[in-house]
């Protein structure tokens, strides 16, 4: 077991803090935390998350946090004009919050909107439109450009500034010890995500199994990260390839989920066995890389001898696990490349709502994927990164599976029957996915076809054209 030098860390808590952030004394409390996410189906919500790259200046260089030209710091500060409240670390703004939403920073200057828990994909559409209007206004004012794509095409890691975060400093030092592409993941990738609820332990298990089995298909549907724009035979989702070589302890498709005995306690045991990154105490992130949360639970963590974890330590630890689908007090679908957020964020939301929030679609999905083997799921997961819809699976292709999944989602959304002011149900948002699946061309292939010539002639001009489409 790895150890670190003992540190003197302030641990004083007011009584009110203890009530909201209790000390964890046994594993049962960790299991109960996950189980507490269960809620009645009428209370189910959808939470969308979307990341974007930010560029500065006419040469589309990676944006600085705070340099001679307006950067990320200025962007966060100007969000205050739209009613956002700043969050600080070491007196520097690192996030903004408003009405259950947050704008946060990824390590390489990507900005992420974590949306509010919403009832349906129509509300996610409205939320995205509002957010984009604010960013478009600030883009003109600050001289910034935004691009939603899964992988940063032009820049290697070296010129990309690191955002000011103690957490990212710790991860930056640790990542190269666990994989070859972890730093690329931190600085050069962007994704989209949707979070869904569960009603009970059994409902969580079924949704988690179905979501993990179908996640490679969703990856193909949203593949938007070619390794470059001149090699049509390259990757469709290079972001997915990067995750395969980031950190085997905390990434992947969780084979144990499909074994008997899966439940909140089994996931807790998995999380306890993933090495820690940090412990947060009074504004400081203390390096705990490689240490055991089990030792922490027993009061034997070398950097905090005799101390036991707080509830927030468990919440933070769960957020440092990176499987394709992650369990917290809800389930996070994590396999989609960033891209054209106005249409694809509500599309991602609608896709998973149609499959997971309709009992008939969920049962049908499980009937189909329940006998898929670990080897088959793993082969499809690695295959879609490069082959996209052409990935073979049994006697068919991922393209055929994608069309089946879209049909399943559409029927589920029609049964949900949540309509907007124009009388349309949520299946309207599946159109871009349907078009891609029917054509057999991933978004990445469409991107290469559209911009490869421009990219060969002038990379900045191609980037400018792509960024101009972000808010069009």
DOSETOR-797633 format. One record per residue: residue in one letter; x, z, y of N, C-alpha, C in turn. Coordinates in steps of 0.02 Angstrom, whole numbers, padded with zeros to 5 digits, always signed. Last residue first. Layout:
BEGIN
AXZYXZYXZY
...
***
This chain:
BEGIN
X-01245-01719+01475-01288-01776+01492-01354-01772+01454
X-01149-01625+01452-01208-01602+01487-01255-01659+01506
X-01057-01700+01373-01076-01633+01355-01141-01610+01388
X-01012-01821+01415-01073-01821+01375-01099-01751+01361
X-00894-01793+01476-00949-01813+01519-01016-01813+01482
X-00810-01773+01367-00832-01715+01406-00892-01732+01449
X-00790-01907+01325-00823-01859+01281-00850-01799+01319
X-00725-01960+01437-00788-01988+01416-00826-01940+01371
X-00609-01880+01438-00655-01879+01496-00723-01905+01476
X-00550-01919+01318-00573-01850+01326-00623-01846+01384
X-00519-02052+01353-00565-02038+01298-00593-01968+01302
X-00430-02029+01457-00491-02065+01471-00543-02054+01416
X-00328-01964+01387-00364-01928+01439-00430-01962+01455
X-00281-02065+01301-00314-02006+01273-00354-01968+01325
X-00286-02228+01300-00279-02175+01350-00317-02114+01326
X-00279-02312+01184-00259-02337+01250-00244-02281+01299
X-00323-02235+01079-00258-02270+01072-00233-02294+01140
X-00448-02197+01128-00396-02146+01115-00328-02178+01110
X-00520-02315+01133-00502-02282+01196-00445-02232+01185
X-00530-02335+00992-00496-02383+01035-00474-02353+01101
X-00602-02220+00950-00534-02232+00925-00496-02281+00970
X-00733-02190+00985-00680-02175+01033-00610-02194+01010
X-00826-02228+00887-00843-02237+00958-00782-02233+01003
X-00769-02196+00764-00788-02265+00777-00799-02277+00852
X-00754-02058+00779-00695-02101+00771-00712-02173+00789
X-00889-02020+00787-00843-02006+00842-00782-02051+00839
X-00936-02055+00662-00965-02087+00721-00919-02078+00781
X-00860-01968+00586-00849-02040+00578-00879-02078+00637
X-00916-01847+00630-00844-01860+00639-00830-01935+00635
X-01046-01853+00587-01034-01855+00659-00960-01871+00673
X-01045-01963+00442-01043-01898+00475-01034-01907+00550
X-01147-02081+00375-01091-02074+00421-01094-02005+00454
X-01261-02107+00307-01201-02092+00267-01139-02082+00309
X-01382-02128+00367-01330-02178+00378-01270-02169+00332
X-01451-02014+00328-01475-02079+00305-01422-02133+00313
X-01375-01916+00396-01378-01916+00323-01401-01984+00296
X-01397-01949+00531-01329-01950+00503-01331-01955+00428
X-01537-01935+00540-01506-02000+00555-01436-02004+00525
X-01551-01800+00510-01582-01850+00467-01549-01918+00478
X-01486-01744+00619-01459-01733+00551-01486-01785+00503
X-01568-01780+00725-01499-01804+00723-01466-01795+00655
X-01696-01717+00680-01686-01789+00686-01613-01811+00686
X-01727-01584+00679-01688-01609+00623-01669-01682+00630
X-01814-01549+00778-01742-01541+00792-01698-01566+00735
X-01941-01561+00729-01918-01612+00776-01843-01609+00787
X-01974-01450+00656-01940-01504+00620-01917-01560+00667
X-02049-01362+00730-01976-01357+00736-01939-01413+00699
X-02188-01461+00795-02159-01405+00759-02082-01410+00760
X-02267-01500+00951-02219-01519+00899-02195-01457+00862
X-02346-01480+01063-02379-01481+00998-02334-01499+00940
X-02282-01462+01180-02303-01531+01166-02337-01537+01097
X-02244-01330+01178-02297-01350+01223-02323-01419+01211
X-02213-01308+00999-02196-01303+01069-02255-01326+01112
X-02258-01212+00853-02261-01272+00894-02242-01258+00967
X-02233-01174+00690-02220-01147+00757-02213-01207+00804
X-02253-01190+00550-02302-01214+00599-02295-01179+00667
X-02208-01162+00423-02201-01111+00475-02248-01126+00534
X-02233-01285+00363-02273-01228+00342-02268-01170+00391
X-02136-01359+00430-02206-01378+00438-02252-01321+00416
X-02023-01294+00383-02040-01289+00454-02112-01310+00467
X-02027-01334+00248-02030-01263+00266-02050-01253+00339
X-02011-01471+00261-02073-01445+00233-02081-01370+00250
X-01881-01473+00315-01938-01501+00352-02004-01473+00326
X-01804-01418+00212-01809-01383+00276-01870-01408+00315
X-01820-01517+00114-01839-01449+00100-01850-01410+00165
X-01763-01625+00181-01833-01628+00162-01861-01559+00148
X-01632-01577+00191-01670-01590+00251-01744-01594+00237
X-01597-01572+00056-01598-01510+00095-01638-01520+00159
X-01602-01711+00022-01647-01663-00011-01653-01598+00030
X-01500-01756+00104-01568-01782+00115-01619-01736+00082
X-01393-01687+00045-01410-01674+00115-01481-01698+00130
X-01389-01744-00083-01406-01673-00076-01426-01656-00004
X-01348-01872-00047-01413-01862-00078-01436-01790-00074
X-01221-01837+00006-01270-01872+00047-01341-01862+00018
X-01155-01787-00102-01177-01739-00052-01226-01772-00004
X-01219-01875-00248-01171-01864-00194-01198-01812-00146
X-01234-01858-00427-01256-01883-00362-01202-01869-00311
X-01210-01792-00544-01223-01864-00549-01248-01893-00483
X-01100-01678-00476-01135-01695-00538-01147-01771-00539
X-01054-01746-00329-01076-01683-00358-01121-01699-00417
X-00932-01818-00216-00974-01820-00276-00994-01751-00299
X-00938-01851-00045-00915-01803-00095-00960-01806-00157
X-00986-01925+00058-00965-01961-00002-00940-01915-00058
X-01007-01845+00168-01064-01862+00128-01045-01897+00062
X-00840-01789+00164-00905-01785+00196-00961-01801+00148
X-00708-01790+00124-00751-01845+00103-00820-01844+00134
X-00646-01676+00180-00615-01742+00188-00663-01799+00172
X-00734-01571+00163-00689-01571+00221-00660-01640+00233
X-00798-01588+00042-00833-01611+00102-00787-01612+00163
X-00710-01530-00055-00719-01602-00050-00749-01625+00016
X-00719-01394-00050-00656-01424-00029-00664-01499-00018
X-00855-01382-00092-00832-01352-00030-00768-01384-00005
X-00855-01443-00218-00893-01473-00164-00869-01446-00096
X-00772-01354-00287-00753-01424-00280-00790-01458-00224
X-00848-01236-00280-00782-01239-00249-00760-01310-00238
X-00961-01272-00356-00968-01253-00285-00902-01258-00249
X-00899-01297-00480-00936-01350-00445-00944-01334-00371
X-00845-01171-00511-00801-01229-00505-00835-01286-00467
X-00961-01093-00519-00910-01078-00468-00865-01138-00457
X-01105-01199-00549-01050-01156-00569-01002-01144-00510
X-01278-01194-00526-01215-01223-00505-01158-01175-00521
X-01399-01136-00554-01354-01148-00611-01289-01184-00591
X-01463-01125-00429-01448-01066-00468-01401-01076-00525
X-01504-01232-00355-01433-01213-00350-01414-01157-00398
X-01642-01248-00385-01595-01304-00392-01523-01281-00396
X-01701-01126-00365-01711-01158-00429-01661-01215-00440
X-01668-01106-00232-01635-01066-00283-01644-01097-00352
X-01754-01200-00170-01682-01206-00163-01646-01167-00218
X-01878-01146-00203-01859-01213-00227-01784-01223-00224
X-01873-01025-00133-01878-01025-00206-01857-01092-00235
X-01866-01076-00002-01813-01033-00028-01814-01032-00104
X-01987-01144+00009-01924-01181+00014-01867-01140-00015
X-02075-01034-00004-02078-01090-00052-02014-01130-00051
X-02043-00951+00104-02031-00927+00036-02032-00984-00015
X-01949-00989+00241-02009-01009+00206-02000-00993+00132
X-01825-00958+00288-01882-00919+00314-01949-00941+00286
X-01731-01047+00232-01727-00976+00216-01787-00935+00239
X-01761-01180+00273-01743-01165+00204-01752-01092+00187
X-01795-01172+00408-01839-01207+00362-01825-01192+00289
X-01685-01105+00461-01751-01073+00464-01798-01106+00414
X-01585-01200+00443-01583-01139+00403-01649-01101+00405
X-01631-01303+00530-01613-01317+00461-01617-01253+00419
X-01648-01241+00656-01706-01266+00619-01691-01277+00545
X-01513-01214+00688-01563-01160+00684-01623-01182+00642
X-01461-01343+00692-01434-01294+00644-01484-01237+00633
X-01538-01392+00799-01542-01423+00733-01517-01376+00679
X-01498-01313+00908-01566-01305+00881-01575-01338+00813
X-01364-01369+00904-01376-01297+00897-01448-01285+00875
X-01378-01506+00926-01359-01482+00859-01366-01407+00851
X-01417-01534+01058-01460-01555+01003-01442-01520+00937
X-01324-01466+01138-01394-01471+01159-01440-01490+01101
X-01197-01480+01080-01234-01418+01070-01307-01423+01090
X-01105-01577+01012-01166-01593+01050-01216-01536+01047
X-01022-01461+00907-01036-01530+00926-01102-01535+00962
X-00928-01365+00787-00959-01373+00853-00970-01447+00868
X-00964-01364+00612-00920-01382+00668-00960-01383+00733
X-01030-01232+00514-01042-01293+00552-00990-01303+00607
X-01033-01113+00435-00997-01171+00412-01003-01234+00453
X-01095-00988+00441-01035-00998+00480-01000-01065+00467
X-01231-00889+00458-01214-00954+00430-01155-00982+00471
X-01251-00720+00430-01223-00769+00477-01202-00832+00439
X-01381-00604+00410-01337-00652+00379-01315-00704+00430
X-01382-00431+00460-01413-00496+00456-01363-00542+00423
X-01296-00333+00473-01365-00313+00466-01411-00374+00470
X-01194-00441+00387-01192-00381+00429-01261-00348+00419
X-01116-00558+00288-01169-00508+00291-01150-00453+00340
X-01083-00731+00309-01061-00661+00318-01121-00615+00323
X-01028-00872+00230-01088-00837+00252-01070-00763+00252
X-00891-00897+00216-00935-00950+00239-01003-00924+00263
X-00801-00752+00280-00827-00796+00227-00873-00849+00257
X-00716-00662+00361-00732-00731+00380-00756-00775+00322
X-00711-00505+00438-00717-00542+00375-00743-00611+00392
X-00721-00438+00556-00656-00470+00542-00654-00503+00473
X-00840-00373+00561-00833-00434+00603-00767-00469+00592
X-00817-00262+00483-00860-00315+00456-00853-00379+00496
X-00742-00188+00577-00711-00214+00517-00752-00270+00486
X-00838-00155+00673-00782-00197+00691-00749-00228+00630
X-00921-00073+00594-00949-00133+00625-00892-00181+00644
X-00829+00029+00565-00857-00012+00510-00886-00077+00538
X-00808+00078+00693-00751+00053+00654-00775+00009+00597
X-00933+00125+00728-00908+00064+00761-00847+00036+00726
X-00939+00242+00652-00983+00186+00634-00958+00122+00666
X-00770+00297+00625-00833+00300+00659-00875+00240+00638
X-00669+00362+00490-00694+00309+00533-00759+00328+00568
X-00570+00514+00504-00615+00469+00468-00645+00418+00516
X-00404+00582+00507-00465+00559+00541-00504+00511+00496
X-00287+00610+00440-00338+00661+00443-00403+00640+00476
X-00192+00497+00538-00195+00545+00482-00247+00599+00493
X-00192+00358+00584-00237+00410+00608-00245+00463+00555
X-00102+00279+00517-00097+00280+00591-00143+00332+00623
X-00138+00296+00382-00072+00320+00406-00068+00324+00481
X-00285+00365+00324-00256+00308+00360-00193+00330+00396
X-00356+00460+00252-00285+00450+00235-00255+00389+00269
X-00491+00486+00248-00451+00524+00296-00376+00515+00286
X-00563+00402+00169-00540+00465+00138-00498+00507+00185
X-00580+00294+00251-00639+00331+00231-00621+00399+00200
X-00448+00249+00253-00479+00274+00315-00539+00318+00297
X-00438+00201+00123-00396+00258+00144-00425+00290+00207
X-00529+00097+00136-00543+00151+00088-00501+00212+00105
X-00467+00014+00224-00524+00051+00249-00544+00106+00200
X-00291+00002+00227-00351+00004+00186-00407+00043+00219
X-00186-00116+00319-00206-00049+00295-00275-00051+00264
X-00160-00239+00373-00138-00226+00305-00158-00159+00278
X-00159-00180+00539-00155-00237+00493-00126-00217+00425
X-00188-00100+00643-00198-00072+00576-00192-00126+00523
X-00153-00065+00808-00136-00110+00752-00144-00073+00685
X-00285-00023+00912-00226+00002+00877-00213-00040+00815
X-00348-00062+01062-00347-00086+00994-00281-00066+00961
X-00423+00049+01178-00362+00021+01148-00375-00003+01078
X-00536+00112+01226-00513+00053+01261-00450+00021+01232
X-00546+00221+01131-00544+00230+01204-00511+00171+01240
X-00496+00133+00993-00503+00201+01019-00493+00201+01095
X-00513+00034+00854-00523+00037+00926-00536+00108+00948
X-00400-00030+00738-00447+00024+00752-00453+00028+00828
X-00377-00186+00646-00365-00139+00701-00415-00082+00699
X-00383-00250+00518-00346-00279+00573-00327-00225+00625
X-00375-00209+00340-00398-00201+00408-00355-00242+00457
X-00407-00299+00188-00363-00261+00233-00388-00262+00305
X-00548-00276+00088-00515-00323+00134-00471-00283+00182
X-00614-00177+00021-00552-00201-00008-00517-00253+00034
X-00730-00157+00090-00682-00103+00088-00614-00126+00063
X-00798-00275+00060-00773-00264+00128-00721-00209+00130
X-00830-00252-00077-00789-00309-00056-00757-00297+00012
X-00912-00140-00062-00849-00134-00099-00802-00192-00082
X-01018-00200+00009-00979-00145+00040-00912-00138+00005
X-01067-00284-00088-01036-00314-00028-00995-00261+00009
X-01117-00187-00175-01064-00233-00198-01030-00265-00138
X-01215-00125-00097-01156-00086-00118-01100-00132-00141
X-01309-00228-00080-01275-00200-00022-01212-00162-00042
X-01275-00333-00223-01319-00298-00177-01279-00271-00119
X-01256-00388-00389-01246-00400-00318-01298-00364-00277
X-01276-00376-00524-01259-00315-00487-01246-00326-00414
X-01202-00529-00579-01253-00477-00586-01229-00414-00549
X-01136-00647-00458-01132-00606-00518-01188-00554-00520
X-01133-00710-00339-01174-00741-00391-01172-00702-00457
X-01041-00640-00264-01111-00639-00242-01157-00665-00296
X-00915-00668-00308-00947-00608-00335-01022-00605-00317
X-00867-00779-00233-00894-00789-00300-00933-00729-00327
X-00855-00816-00082-00877-00753-00113-00908-00762-00182
X-00798-00921-00011-00869-00926-00029-00893-00869-00074
X-00681-00886+00125-00704-00917+00063-00778-00910+00051
X-00578-00746+00182-00613-00810+00190-00640-00834+00123
X-00498-00635+00165-00559-00626+00203-00598-00691+00214
X-00384-00663+00090-00416-00597+00082-00486-00595+00113
X-00332-00786+00129-00372-00783+00067-00407-00716+00058
X-00331-00857+00278-00319-00790+00251-00361-00782+00189
X-00312-01003+00295-00307-00953+00349-00290-00884+00323
X-00344-01120+00228-00275-01096+00228-00263-01047+00285
X-00476-01151+00245-00452-01144+00176-00382-01115+00173
X-00488-01173+00380-00512-01109+00354-00488-01098+00282
X-00441-01305+00387-00402-01251+00417-00423-01183+00389
X-00547-01375+00329-00482-01374+00296-00440-01316+00322
X-00642-01356+00429-00653-01326+00363-00588-01323+00324
X-00583-01432+00530-00594-01361+00541-00604-01325+00474
X-00597-01559+00484-00531-01528+00478-00534-01453+00492
X-00708-01643+00422-00710-01575+00451-00642-01542+00439
X-00657-01766+00389-00721-01764+00424-00731-01696+00456
X-00489-01828+00392-00538-01776+00379-00602-01787+00419
X-00459-02007+00374-00439-01937+00380-00497-01889+00368
X-00485-02139+00381-00483-02109+00314-00462-02036+00315
X-00473-02173+00512-00541-02169+00485-00542-02138+00416
X-00378-02124+00631-00370-02129+00558-00438-02119+00525
X-00392-02098+00762-00369-02165+00744-00363-02175+00669
X-00417-01970+00803-00468-02021+00816-00446-02091+00799
X-00387-01835+00686-00369-01876+00744-00422-01929+00751
X-00460-01754+00602-00393-01732+00621-00365-01772+00679
X-00630-01730+00653-00577-01772+00623-00509-01746+00645
X-00752-01639+00656-00683-01622+00674-00634-01666+00635
X-00884-01627+00616-00869-01657+00682-00798-01638+00703
X-01015-01603+00508-00943-01619+00512-00927-01657+00576
X-01143-01566+00481-01119-01552+00549-01045-01568+00558
X-01162-01605+00349-01212-01625+00399-01187-01615+00470
X-01055-01539+00287-01056-01612+00291-01104-01636+00345
X-01100-01407+00301-01036-01427+00330-01033-01503+00338
X-01215-01411+00224-01221-01402+00296-01157-01422+00332
X-01150-01421+00102-01194-01476+00123-01205-01472+00199
X-01083-01299+00094-01045-01361+00098-01086-01421+00120
X-01199-01209+00088-01156-01213+00147-01112-01276+00149
X-01273-01192-00025-01289-01249+00017-01242-01258+00076
X-01218-01074-00078-01218-01135-00119-01230-01197-00076
X-01240-00984+00027-01171-00999+00006-01169-01064-00034
X-01381-00984+00031-01343-01006+00089-01271-01024+00070
X-01415-00933-00095-01436-01000-00077-01393-01026-00019
X-01355-00803-00083-01335-00850-00137-01353-00922-00119
X-01423-00752+00028-01351-00758+00030-01327-00807-00024
X-01556-00752-00018-01537-00793+00040-01462-00803+00043
X-01546-00661-00126-01568-00730-00137-01546-00775-00080
X-01501-00545-00058-01461-00575-00111-01481-00647-00123
X-01607-00519+00031-01539-00532+00056-01498-00568+00004
X-01708-00492-00059-01714-00550-00015-01646-00569+00014
X-01659-00374-00116-01668-00434-00159-01674-00497-00116
X-01660-00291-00003-01598-00306-00038-01605-00369-00080
X-01766-00366+00123-01749-00314+00074-01683-00333+00042
X-01778-00465+00218-01831-00415+00214-01812-00355+00170
X-01662-00530+00340-01686-00522+00271-01734-00464+00269
X-01620-00656+00468-01637-00589+00443-01657-00591+00370
X-01481-00755+00528-01549-00747+00501-01558-00677+00472
X-01389-00849+00645-01398-00786+00610-01470-00777+00589
X-01285-00990+00655-01351-00961+00663-01356-00900+00619
X-01155-01076+00743-01176-01027+00694-01249-01008+00707
X-01015-01185+00770-01083-01163+00786-01107-01119+00728
X-00843-01188+00829-00896-01192+00779-00964-01177+00810
X-00675-01243+00849-00738-01218+00878-00794-01231+00828
X-00495-01225+00848-00559-01240+00816-00617-01211+00856
X-00371-01186+00896-00387-01258+00897-00454-01275+00864
X-00337-01050+00890-00329-01086+00953-00359-01156+00954
X-00369-01000+00762-00382-00961+00821-00383-01002+00884
X-00329-01101+00673-00399-01079+00674-00414-01043+00740
X-00193-01101+00700-00233-01159+00718-00307-01141+00721
X-00163-00979+00643-00156-00986+00716-00192-01048+00741
X-00186-01009+00507-00225-00958+00541-00221-00963+00617
X-00119-01092+00422-00159-01123+00475-00201-01073+00514
X-00053-01029+00318-00015-01076+00360-00053-01100+00422
X-00072-00851+00292-00088-00921+00281-00050-00965+00329
X-00021-00725+00315-00073-00732+00265-00091-00804+00249
X+00069-00718+00416+00088-00685+00354+00038-00698+00298
X+00009-00775+00526+00059-00814+00490+00082-00782+00425
X-00081-00664+00568-00105-00725+00535-00050-00763+00497
X-00019-00560+00640-00033-00552+00569-00048-00618+00533
X-00005-00595+00773+00055-00575+00736+00043-00574+00661
X-00138-00623+00804-00087-00674+00814-00023-00658+00775
X-00203-00501+00788-00216-00555+00741-00162-00609+00745
X-00150-00434+00900-00139-00407+00833-00149-00463+00781
X-00197-00515+01004-00125-00504+00996-00108-00479+00926
X-00334-00501+00989-00303-00565+00972-00227-00559+00967
X-00349-00367+01032-00370-00388+00965-00336-00452+00945
X-00310-00373+01163-00268-00336+01117-00285-00355+01045
X-00315-00517+01259-00353-00474+01214-00306-00439+01166
X-00314-00648+01359-00291-00578+01360-00336-00533+01318
X-00284-00800+01268-00326-00759+01310-00305-00686+01305
X-00147-00909+01274-00183-00858+01237-00223-00816+01287
X-00141-01086+01308-00132-01016+01328-00172-00969+01283
X-00062-01213+01224-00127-01181+01231-00117-01108+01250
X+00055-01280+01195+00035-01275+01265-00030-01237+01276
X+00065-01257+01048+00114-01232+01096+00089-01228+01168
X-00028-01316+00962-00037-01247+00982+00007-01228+01042
X-00067-01481+01030-00040-01437+00979-00047-01365+01004
X-00207-01572+01089-00153-01525+01102-00132-01487+01040
X-00312-01661+01054-00252-01684+01089-00194-01636+01085
X-00421-01602+00980-00388-01664+00959-00319-01674+00989
X-00479-01461+00911-00447-01484+00973-00402-01543+00957
X-00628-01472+00820-00555-01465+00818-00526-01496+00881
X-00766-01487+00837-00741-01437+00790-00666-01424+00793
X-00833-01485+01003-00806-01523+00947-00771-01472+00901
X-00887-01489+01158-00906-01458+01095-00885-01504+01038
X-00807-01467+01310-00815-01512+01253-00831-01472+01190
X-00799-01467+01487-00817-01433+01426-00828-01485+01370
X-00696-01445+01632-00733-01488+01587-00743-01452+01521
X-00685-01391+01804-00676-01381+01732-00717-01432+01693
X-00695-01368+01942-00652-01421+01916-00636-01413+01843
X-00785-01278+01992-00719-01253+01974-00671-01307+01949
X-00902-01353+02019-00874-01308+02069-00801-01290+02055
X-00929-01421+01900-00917-01458+01963-00881-01414+02014
X-00944-01311+01814-00894-01363+01800-00878-01401+01864
X-01054-01242+01864-00987-01213+01873-00932-01264+01858
X-01156-01330+01824-01148-01312+01894-01078-01285+01908
X-01138-01328+01686-01131-01391+01723-01120-01378+01797
X-01170-01195+01655-01102-01219+01646-01090-01283+01685
X-01308-01196+01686-01263-01151+01722-01191-01175+01716
X-01355-01289+01594-01365-01301+01666-01317-01257+01707
X-01324-01226+01475-01288-01287+01494-01297-01304+01567
X-01417-01121+01475-01345-01107+01475-01305-01168+01498
X-01537-01194+01466-01523-01151+01524-01448-01137+01530
X-01524-01257+01341-01531-01297+01402-01513-01256+01464
X-01519-01145+01255-01461-01190+01261-01465-01232+01324
X-01648-01093+01271-01590-01053+01288-01528-01096+01299
X-01726-01199+01221-01732-01179+01291-01671-01139+01314
X-01682-01198+01085-01675-01258+01127-01677-01239+01201
X-01727-01071+01049-01655-01085+01048-01640-01147+01091
X-01864-01094+01057-01833-01047+01104-01757-01055+01106
X-01876-01182+00950-01895-01203+01017-01863-01158+01070
X-01841-01105+00840-01792-01155+00863-01811-01182+00932
X-01894-00933+00867-01897-00999+00836-01847-01046+00868
X-01871-00805+00920-01922-00814+00869-01915-00880+00832
X-01705-00735+00940-01763-00773+00962-01810-00788+00904
X-01582-00634+01001-01624-00644+00941-01691-00675+00963
X-01477-00731+01114-01522-00675+01100-01558-00687+01034
X-01316-00804+01072-01383-00802+01100-01421-00740+01081
X-01160-00811+01123-01198-00780+01069-01268-00767+01096
X-01057-00936+01174-01121-00905+01189-01150-00876+01125
X-00886-00941+01201-00939-00937+01150-01000-00903+01180
X-00747-01042+01244-00799-00995+01264-00856-00998+01214
X-00574-01049+01207-00642-01072+01192-00691-01020+01218
X-00450-00995+01226-00488-01011+01285-00555-01043+01271
X-00397-00961+01102-00367-01016+01138-00406-01038+01199
X-00479-00851+01054-00408-00842+01071-00377-00897+01114
X-00639-00848+01141-00599-00856+01081-00525-00858+01101
X-00740-00742+01237-00682-00788+01235-00652-00789+01165
X-00919-00743+01269-00855-00712+01251-00802-00766+01246
X-01070-00704+01331-01021-00757+01333-00953-00724+01322
X-01223-00646+01259-01154-00633+01282-01115-00699+01283
X-01388-00577+01274-01342-00632+01261-01273-00612+01285
X-01475-00480+01316-01464-00486+01244-01418-00543+01224
X-01468-00502+01458-01531-00507+01420-01520-00519+01346
X-01300-00537+01468-01364-00542+01504-01421-00547+01454
X-01121-00524+01492-01182-00512+01454-01243-00519+01499
X-00956-00585+01468-01013-00575+01512-01075-00567+01470
X-00779-00550+01452-00844-00570+01426-00896-00559+01480
X-00667-00508+01513-00657-00544+01450-00723-00568+01421
X-00586-00464+01661-00650-00485+01631-00637-00527+01569
X-00471-00329+01658-00481-00402+01661-00548-00420+01630
X-00446-00195+01638-00464-00216+01706-00471-00292+01713
X-00435-00187+01498-00375-00178+01540-00386-00208+01610
X-00577-00281+01491-00526-00250+01449-00462-00247+01490
X-00751-00288+01536-00680-00287+01553-00639-00257+01496
X-00889-00392+01568-00860-00342+01523-00784-00346+01531
X-01012-00428+01693-00946-00435+01664-00928-00377+01619
X-01172-00498+01680-01133-00438+01694-01066-00442+01658
X-01265-00633+01756-01225-00606+01701-01186-00545+01726
X-01332-00696+01859-01360-00634+01832-01323-00605+01773
X-01266-00800+01912-01326-00816+01873-01354-00755+01838
X-01156-00745+01970-01205-00774+02015-01270-00793+01978
X-01077-00716+01860-01113-00660+01893-01167-00687+01939
X-01006-00828+01832-01068-00818+01795-01109-00761+01824
X-00889-00811+01903-00942-00849+01936-01008-00846+01897
X-00812-00741+01811-00831-00708+01874-00888-00745+01908
X-00791-00838+01712-00829-00777+01697-00854-00744+01762
X-00715-00931+01788-00779-00950+01757-00821-00889+01743
X-00602-00858+01821-00646-00879+01875-00715-00899+01846
X-00550-00844+01691-00567-00785+01730-00616-00803+01785
X-00524-00978+01656-00574-00940+01619-00596-00878+01659
X-00484-01050+01815-00484-01051+01743-00538-01007+01714
X-00424-01141+01956-00476-01098+01926-00477-01106+01850
X-00244-01151+01963-00309-01183+01965-00361-01135+01934
X-00145-01058+01941-00152-01086+02008-00219-01121+02017
X-00232-00949+01826-00173-00983+01851-00183-01008+01922
X-00296-00870+01700-00294-00860+01773-00229-00890+01799
X-00306-00939+01578-00352-00884+01594-00355-00874+01669
X-00305-01120+01582-00272-01054+01586-00326-01000+01595
X-00359-01248+01472-00370-01208+01531-00332-01142+01526
X-00264-01388+01423-00298-01326+01404-00302-01279+01464
X-00294-01537+01526-00249-01489+01493-00289-01427+01472
X-00345-01651+01588-00378-01621+01531-00331-01577+01490
X-00300-01700+01706-00262-01720+01646-00289-01687+01583
X-00376-01648+01807-00386-01718+01790-00350-01740+01727
X-00427-01478+01760-00392-01530+01797-00404-01599+01772
X-00451-01406+01601-00440-01396+01672-00405-01456+01702
X-00572-01373+01473-00514-01409+01499-00511-01401+01575
X-00630-01282+01337-00631-01288+01410-00566-01321+01432
X-00733-01298+01193-00668-01300+01225-00677-01310+01300
X-00863-01190+01136-00841-01251+01169-00768-01242+01191
X-00985-01126+01019-00920-01124+01051-00904-01192+01083
X-01132-01034+00990-01101-01099+01002-01037-01091+01041
X-01262-00961+00895-01198-00953+00929-01165-01021+00934
X-01427-00895+00883-01381-00952+00882-01318-00936+00921
X-01534-00805+00784-01483-00798+00837-01432-00853+00832
X-01699-00773+00748-01645-00821+00740-01598-00813+00799
X-01797-00647+00659-01774-00682+00719-01717-00730+00701
X-01935-00562+00588-01876-00605+00579-01861-00642+00645
X-02050-00491+00591-01999-00472+00641-01935-00514+00634
X-02123-00531+00485-02150-00547+00551-02101-00529+00608
X-02049-00477+00377-02043-00548+00394-02071-00565+00463
X-01971-00320+00417-02030-00357+00395-02025-00430+00417
X-01797-00295+00373-01854-00291+00419-01912-00333+00392
X-01636-00226+00348-01697-00252+00319-01756-00243+00367
X-01528-00159+00399-01545-00222+00429-01610-00251+00403
X-01501-00051+00320-01543-00039+00379-01561-00103+00416
X-01407-00094+00230-01477-00093+00209-01524-00085+00268
X-01289-00070+00303-01309-00138+00287-01384-00141+00270
X-01295+00072+00308-01291+00033+00369-01313-00039+00357
X-01291+00109+00175-01353+00120+00212-01353+00080+00277
X-01157+00082+00148-01209+00044+00114-01274+00049+00152
X-01100+00181+00228-01084+00111+00241-01136+00065+00208
X-01148+00297+00169-01167+00282+00238-01154+00209+00256
X-01085+00293+00045-01158+00284+00048-01181+00268+00119
X-00953+00325+00066-00971+00255+00059-01045+00244+00065
X-00936+00453+00194-00939+00430+00125-00963+00358+00123
X-00924+00482+00328-00893+00529+00281-00894+00505+00209
X-00906+00427+00489-00926+00406+00422-00888+00449+00372
X-00971+00494+00639-00915+00490+00593-00941+00473+00523
X-01084+00395+00742-01065+00452+00700-01002+00439+00660
X-01131+00354+00877-01074+00327+00842-01047+00380+00795
X-01233+00424+00934-01241+00352+00929-01186+00320+00886
X-01185+00554+00923-01251+00539+00897-01260+00463+00887
X-01062+00545+00987-01063+00559+00916-01130+00541+00886
X-01102+00528+01119-01068+00473+01085-01070+00483+01010
X-01155+00652+01148-01200+00595+01147-01169+00535+01112
X-01040+00731+01145-01090+00741+01093-01138+00683+01089
X-00890+00631+01172-00945+00673+01196-00998+00679+01141
X-00736+00633+01088-00801+00602+01097-00851+00652+01124
X-00564+00605+01077-00617+00648+01102-00681+00608+01112
X-00452+00540+01033-00511+00536+00990-00569+00578+01016
X-00304+00450+01069-00357+00494+01093-00420+00485+01051
X-00175+00446+00951-00229+00408+00980-00282+00456+01005
X-00016+00433+00904-00060+00482+00935-00113+00443+00974
X+00022+00353+00750+00015+00350+00822-00029+00407+00845
X+00136+00327+00618+00081+00365+00645+00081+00362+00721
X+00180+00164+00564+00199+00226+00596+00138+00261+00624
X+00098+00106+00415+00122+00097+00483+00138+00165+00512
X+00103+00032+00251+00094+00088+00297+00121+00070+00365
X+00030-00047+00108+00068-00050+00170+00053+00010+00213
X+00042+00000-00060+00000+00000+00000+00043+00000+00062
***
